[in-house]
Amino acid sequence: MNPLVRPPRLAPGARVAVVAPSGPVVEERLAAGLDLLRAWELDPVVGPHVLDRHPDYPYLAGTDADRAADFQAAWCDPDVTAVLCARGGYGAQRMVDLLDWDALRAAGPKVLVGFSDITALHEAFAVRLGLVTLHGPMVSAVDFLKNARAQEHLRATLFEPESVTTIRALGGTVLVPGRARGVTFGGCLSLLAAELGTPHARAGTRGGLLMIEDVGEEAYRVDRILTQLLRSGRLDGVAGIAFGSWEQCGPYELLRRVLTDRLGGLGVPVVEEFGFGHGEGALTIPFGVGAELDAEAGTLALAEPALA
């Protein structure tokens, strides 16, 4: 894997768009998130369908076409420097193939922020645009609105990326010791598996640093997903692995045995409890940048700032 193109960092006064590619958004939480962005001296604009709810499928924030149109318009707006996702849930895979990738490419590199279901967009942006993206907190998410650590790490990454080139694990327990260099990628484990066989599945991940987490998956389902990824060759050549949060994924000791059993045999450094994903105070992790993972130290040292 090779490093991807880094979009420009943000500056005070920058216009940012907030969109909902996946699940429905709570209006009060969105309002609180917008206030936070304004406190950072950003100028947030909200997509026209962000507060929609699909008439037949209430787990979607409006129709696929409307969610895609909001995203497309936001990215292609020449005044917008970043597109921030309001929340995850489910639905990004339903709208991602409706995007005009030639138009998105022509709009130039911009910042994309989100996690969870937004993993589908991280993968698509890497494959289609070759662009660094940020696996980070979302505007209307409770774990972002109520946690100063998550807020500050995202703010620093957006405005002062050189100040967070060394990302330190919040827990950082070593499963397999060692150091590894590679290019960061990953996201929500179940979404990575769901992307297999789609137009946005990566051709290979050799030399990649895999950063994975998930929510609400029991240990046997995590076992099944990891086994699928291993059998498909998706993890061939991975250089190192860091685990984020595993909220609501059953007894952690059982899950830990599963993770060790399925991935410990790859012979690469593995560190857990790194502090990104669905957990409280989640760190922002750039995808597509060169880095060194030090399992014993619990650090991810970026070769260059996430944003240019």
Secondary structure, DSSP 8 states (H G I E B T S, - for coil): ----B------TT-EEEEE-SSS---HHHHHHHHHHHHHTT-EEEE-TTTT---SS-TTSSS-HHHHHHHHHHHHH-TTEEEEEES--SS-HHHHGGGS-HHHHHHT---EEEE-GGGHHHHHHIIIII-B-EEE---TT-HHHHT-HHHHHHHHHHHH-GGGGSEEE-SS-EEEE--EEEEEEEEEEHHHHHHTTTSTTS-S--TTEEEEEEEES--HHHHHHHHHHHHHHTTTTT--EEEEEEEET-S-HHHHHHHHHHHHGGG-S-EEE----SSSTT---EEES-EEEEETTTTEEEESS-S--
